[in-house]
């Protein structure tokens, strides 16, 4: 009897599986009949879909390097070309898909195109771009590239070059500046990747303005026509270069401008950029003039009435002082990203002079700070005490966003930055982001957070709770089950616990992008 039952069940299961398979097949066919095949979509719709595939929007919180963007774009294009003749025709018919013209050396560091980009992609992209506006993206180290660009120069609207050689950058620029053809370039982004530290004093860089490959006036004319300028470790002669009312964005990174007087020349040239919306200075180095003490330097008065965003990151005190004291307009959102360099003044013997926190406090009382980032590099020790940070916060009554990376939250520290119940100049912080925090007193930490409840709208935390002595008692990174996390989730609106291994994008080295 048992054998007959087993045999019947086996037969039943076989028939059941067959029926299920047939049912799935019928349902799949029905679904496919109801949904129109992609070949029924018009070329216009396919083209719009492909635009999102090829030019995938970049997440501002996770910027992608120019090198990776080029790889992704060309691999996407070649993938679409290989699907079918319909898709291939759509991709080839739209010139904007080929508007980014790459000049990339096959062995450029960090670039691996596999079956995407090949050295001939420059010419192919130019040929397929039709009559659309073009954007140059160069990743080069030698200066024997770019001859095929000459006949297309009037179509270029932007130039973006990364190189380890100033000569290579100047050569590629000379194709435009020496062409004698009216240019339509409105955006210029130049990045020098070099092993020479940009902060070396005196600076070891040669100004692009002194290049012999083109006339100085040609460069001056180009700069005056630009609406966007981004420079990383590339120098201009700011005494001779004039910025125009067309300029809406200026970003300077990792520049050694030389003496403070050169920085003042740059600031004075800014006065003509009356339409400027965004100003970012990141890792810019200047050093005091030998004959003029820092605190007695005459600062220019610059008004930028339309400025919306100003970022000052990792500047030494003398540069920070000149920048904030000179720009008198207050219409913009100011982001200060302070590091140990912020309390230093460079000297000409590779040493630095440290200024007191009071100098920072006095400076910050003159401006309206909206966002403050305090960065502590691992292994450097804490360059600001609890009292120092307390004084800084009290000097920023309009502060809305506070970001701190690698700081120790002791009992004293939490009590110092706790907002008092009585009316005061202490800021009403809306957004608090603490990464790799070392919390040594969880109760004091919770009291500190609670003191901002009336204003706090969002908080992110990554870190650990450390009990006991300085060298012992590590209880591991916060995972989510801890009482302090439960309390924060219950009491803080929009609280997010982050992984401790992540360095927030705001504290990572800036990425040179495909703008």
Buried (B, 14 or more C-beta within 10 A) or exposed (E): EEEEEEEEEEEEEEEEEEEEEEEEEEEEEEEEEEEEEEEEBEEEEBBEBBEEBBBEEBEEEEBBBBBBBBBBBBBBBBBBBEEEEEBEEBBBEBBBBBBBBBBBBEEBEEBEBEEBBEEEBBEBBBEBBBEBBBBBBBBBBEBEBBEBBEEBBEBBBBBBBBBBBBBBBBBBBBBBBEBEEEBBBBBBBBBBBBEEBBBEBEBEBEBBBEBEBBEBEBBBEBBBBBBBBBBBBBBBBBEBBBBBEBBBBBBBBBBBBBBBBBBBBBBBBBBBBBBBBBBBBBBBBBBBBEEEEBEEBEBBEBBBEEBEBBBBBBBBBBBBBBBBBBBBEEEBBBBBBBBBBBBBBBEEEEEBBEBEBEBBBEBBEEBBBBBBBBBBEEEEEBBBEBEBBBBBBBBBBEBBBBBBBBBBBBBBBBBBBBBEEEEEEBBEBBBBBBBBBBBBBBEBBBBBBBBBEEBBBBBBBBBBBBEEEEEEEEEEBBEEEBEBBEBBEEBBEEBEBBEBEEBBEBBEEBBBBBB
